[in-house]
């Protein structure tokens, strides 16, 4: 089975949020193999705001408090792609994936689902394929882990995928 983790960085916490960056990795939760087939891109913000997608002032204020390199990676104008290109990349990434993970499906997948609906496009996953890593992580004692790249969609995906693998081992989960 192929599992994938997706993470977004946004300008709002609502389902119609403007998406800044999308990260994704594929992984095998039953091994310690490194996540692979990395997906990372930055979306055009202006076209999303023109569509009426949401920007919240409190989220802008939160980004302003982040370290410069983190905020610049998420908010900088360099290498932004169109919404159409973003959907094509997500669709291609999702081919063959059996399980889609995220850190709270009412955030990442709700936002992507809202975007696809707004564009009139079919989703590249079914509702029953979505898994919540936050719920999985709550099943084992919490650890304080040092991590790099916080609030970088790709780095968050790598970290979360490795943590799913660790929890699967701790719980003795076999797929």
C-alpha positions in Angstrom: 0.0 0.0 0.0 1.2 3.5 -0.8 0.6 6.2 1.8 1.0 9.9 1.3 1.2 12.8 3.7 0.1 16.3 2.5 0.5 19.6 4.3 -0.5 23.2 3.5 0.7 26.6 4.6 -2.1 29.1 4.2 -3.2 32.7 4.9 -6.4 31.6 6.8 -7.7 28.7 8.8 -11.0 28.6 7.0 -11.9 26.0 4.2 -11.6 28.8 1.6 -8.1 29.8 2.7 -5.5 31.2 0.3 -2.9 28.4 -0.1 0.7 29.6 0.1 2.5 26.2 -0.2 1.8 22.6 -0.7 4.0 19.8 0.5 3.7 16.0 0.1 5.6 12.8 0.5 4.8 9.2 -0.1 5.9 6.6 2.5 5.4 3.1 3.8 4.1 3.3 7.4 5.3 -0.2 8.2 9.0 0.4 7.6 11.6 3.0 8.5 12.3 3.8 4.9 12.7 7.5 4.2 9.7 9.3 2.7 10.0 9.6 -1.1 8.5 11.2 -4.2 8.5 14.6 -2.6 6.0 17.2 -3.8 6.5 20.9 -3.0 5.3 24.1 -4.7 4.2 27.6 -4.0 0.8 28.8 -5.4 0.0 32.1 -7.0 -1.7 34.2 -4.3 -3.2 37.0 -6.4 -5.3 34.6 -8.5 -6.6 33.0 -5.4 -7.6 36.3 -3.8 -9.2 37.3 -7.2 -11.3 34.1 -6.8 -12.5 35.3 -3.4 -10.4 32.9 -1.3 -9.9 34.0 2.3 -7.1 35.9 4.0 -7.4 36.4 7.7 -5.6 39.3 9.5 -4.8 37.1 12.5 -3.0 34.6 10.2 -1.0 37.4 8.6 -0.1 38.6 12.1 1.0 35.1 13.0 3.2 34.8 9.9 4.8 38.2 10.8 5.9 36.7 14.1 7.7 33.7 12.4 11.5 33.7 11.8 12.4 35.6 8.6 13.5 32.6 6.6 10.3 30.7 7.4 8.0 33.6 6.6 9.9 34.4 3.4 9.7 30.8 2.1 5.9 30.8 2.6 5.2 34.4 1.6 7.9 35.3 -0.9 6.8 35.8 -4.6 9.5 33.6 -6.1 8.5 30.5 -8.2 4.7 30.7 -7.7 2.6 28.4 -9.9 -0.9 28.7 -11.2 -3.9 27.0 -9.5 -4.3 24.9 -12.6 -0.7 23.7 -12.4 -1.1 23.1 -8.7 -4.1 20.8 -9.2 -2.3 18.9 -12.0 0.6 18.3 -9.7 -1.6 17.2 -6.8 -3.6 14.9 -9.1 -0.4 13.3 -10.5 1.0 12.9 -7.0 -2.1 11.1 -5.9 -2.1 8.5 -8.6 -1.7 5.1 -7.0 -2.0 6.4 -3.4 -4.1 4.2 -1.2 -4.1 6.3 2.0 -3.8 10.1 2.3 -2.6 11.4 5.7 -2.6 14.9 7.1 -2.3 16.7 10.4 -6.0 17.3 10.9 -8.3 16.6 7.9 -10.5 19.5 8.7 -7.7 21.7 7.7 -5.5 20.5 4.8 -8.0 18.3 3.0 -11.0 20.6 3.7 -9.1 23.5 2.1 -8.1 21.4 -0.9 -11.6 20.1 -1.2 -13.0 23.6 -1.1 -10.5 24.7 -3.8 -11.4 21.8 -6.1 -15.1 22.4 -5.6 -14.6 26.1 -6.4 -12.8 25.1 -9.6 -15.4 22.4 -10.5 -12.8 19.7 -10.4 -13.1 16.1 -9.1 -11.0 15.3 -6.1 -8.0 12.9 -6.5 -9.0 11.0 -3.4 -12.1 9.5 -1.9 -13.4 10.5 1.6 -12.6 7.0 3.0 -8.9 7.4 2.0 -8.2 10.3 4.4 -6.4 9.6 7.7 -5.6 12.0 10.6 -2.0 11.7 11.9 -2.9 13.9 14.9 -5.4 11.3 16.1 -2.8 8.5 15.6 -0.2 10.4 17.5 -2.5 10.8 20.5 -2.5 7.0 20.9 1.0 7.0 22.3 2.8 9.0 24.9 3.8 12.4 23.7 7.5 13.0 23.1 9.3 16.3 22.8 11.1 16.0 19.6 13.4 18.6 18.1 12.5 19.3 14.5 13.8 21.4 11.7 11.8 23.3 9.1 8.7 24.0 11.1 6.0 25.6 9.0 7.6 24.4 5.7 5.0 22.2 4.1 7.5 19.7 2.8 9.5 19.5 6.0 6.3 19.1 8.0 5.2 16.2 5.7 8.6 14.4 6.2 8.4 14.8 9.9 4.8 13.7 10.2 5.4 10.7 7.9 8.3 9.5 10.0 6.2 9.9 13.1 3.4 7.8 11.6 6.1 5.1 11.0 7.3 5.4 14.5 3.7 5.1 16.0 2.9 2.2 13.8 6.0 0.4 15.2 5.1 1.4 18.8 1.6 0.0 18.3 2.7 -3.0 16.4 0.4 -2.1 13.4 0.8 -4.4 10.4 -1.0 -3.5 7.2 
